[in-house]
Amino acid sequence: MRLFTRSQSLWEKAQALVPGGMPAHLSPNLLVRGQSPCFIERAEGCRFRDVDGNEYIDYLCAYGPMILGYNHPGVEAAVAEQKEKGDCFSLPSPLWVALAERMVNLISAADWVTFGKNGSDVCNLAVRVARAHTGRKKIVMAQGSYHGIGAWCTPVREGIIEEERSQVLTFPYNDADALEALLKQHGPETAAVIVTPFKHETTRDQEMPAPAFIDRLNALTRPEGPVLIIDDVRGGFRLDMRGSAEYIGLKPHLSCFSKAMGNGYPISALCGQQELKEAASRVFFTGSFFAGAESMAAALATIDHMVNHNSLQHIFRMGEMLKQGMLEQAASLGLKIRYTGPVTMPFMTFEDDPKFQKSRTFCARAYQEGVFFHPYHNWFLSAAHEEGDIRETLEATFKAFKAVKEMT
Ligand SMILES: Cc1ncc(COP(=O)(O)O)c(C=O)c1O
């Protein structure tokens, strides 16, 4: 039986030293309390070892960033080469231009790009650019969508004043009529509509966008406003290397990327269409580390590797293998599951499990068997997952499904 003794004692210490122990998604409170690891010692490829020495095949990929796998040789070599020269300078490195050129050539809806560090940086910037460009205040977003920790959108209202939210309107994702009704009423005051490429909010089954919803988003937005922003921070590079907008047929004016862009190195990008470039140059957007050259080297190496090796096709293949295997196992045991979203970043829930007890049982057993899933958050696959890893995973999931079966 795997124990989490060191994890638990570190977690107790963390709570004494840090408010909440660990904020938000990396908090072990969001896993299976007492039955999951809390801290990771090291990681390689698609696997990590926790501080108690337990190993896992990882289906969280650091919540998305690790698209080529941990400690990827190509990315690490590019970073090491840059490290020799330096990272944080008094002027940008030439990689600022090299990466800008690479992104503008790669991303379909990009005439220009600028860089930050986190997804929140560029989602906040996108909203400001839209407001600066249109001179309008309102932002329309889907209910429950996560766009980071900006005051205008953070899901937790503590410390946020009402005025910061009063210009944000919401509609149910995929509901084209509700969106149209909202814009009929507020269109002339609306700076932007912001959407994720598919519905991937925590604790919910994922939903791909309906073609009619995409058509209406394209038809109801325009460069003069309301402009269309795609928040591709989570989905970016796991649907299409040219941006998820290409995959779903969306025509955004602004596109936000981060997570998978630098295979774990901190970097984000806002890409935009020509019409919004002037406004983007007026918005004040900076940070001491925004031009960090190591992250830029990592992003260039990650993108080049993904494109040159067709890594995304491999991830889709592995994702399909995992999905089929799990669907067959659940059916063979008479368990009703919903396996939703793209196979490269799926999520699974059980029917008749409103409190996620079955999901927690499934995950706790999977941890014992050396596989790391999340009970409430979508999962991620990487190019480091190989057929052997999926087969090993499926041996674990069969036992985890059986543990759920025994509950009922
Ligand atoms: C869709 C989406 N947008 C924005 C963000 C914020 O990104 P970050 O945590 O890097 O600030 C996230 C993070 O999970 C996200 O999933």
The ligand as a Tripos MOL2 file, in Angstrom:
@<TRIPOS>MOLECULE
LIG
   16    16     1     0     0
SMALL
NO_CHARGES

@<TRIPOS>ATOM
      1 C1         -8.8530   28.8640  -20.0730 C.3       1 LIG1
      2 C2         -7.8780   29.4840  -19.1330 C.ar      1 LIG1
      3 N1         -7.6490   30.7990  -19.1990 N.ar      1 LIG1
      4 C3         -6.7730   31.4160  -18.3810 C.ar      1 LIG1
      5 C4         -6.0980   30.7160  -17.4250 C.ar      1 LIG1
      6 C5         -5.1410   31.4090  -16.5140 C.3       1 LIG1
      7 O1         -3.8500   30.9980  -16.7760 O.3       1 LIG1
      8 P1         -2.7180   31.1420  -15.6570 P.3       1 LIG1
      9 O2         -3.0560   30.2130  -14.5560 O.co2     1 LIG1
     10 O3         -1.4610   30.7640  -16.3680 O.co2     1 LIG1
     11 O4         -2.7190   32.5820  -15.2420 O.co2     1 LIG1
     12 C6         -6.3040   29.3300  -17.3100 C.ar      1 LIG1
     13 C7         -5.6230   28.5390  -16.2880 C.2       1 LIG1
     14 O5         -5.9510   27.4300  -15.9960 O.2       1 LIG1
     15 C8         -7.2220   28.6950  -18.1820 C.ar      1 LIG1
     16 O6         -7.4640   27.3870  -18.1100 O.3       1 LIG1
@<TRIPOS>BOND
     1     1     2 1
     2     2     3 ar
     3     2    15 ar
     4     3     4 ar
     5     4     5 ar
     6     5     6 1
     7     5    12 ar
     8     6     7 1
     9     7     8 1
    10     8     9 2
    11     8    10 1
    12     8    11 1
    13    12    13 1
    14    12    15 ar
    15    13    14 2
    16    15    16 1
@<TRIPOS>SUBSTRUCTURE
     1 LIG1         1 GROUP 0 **** ****
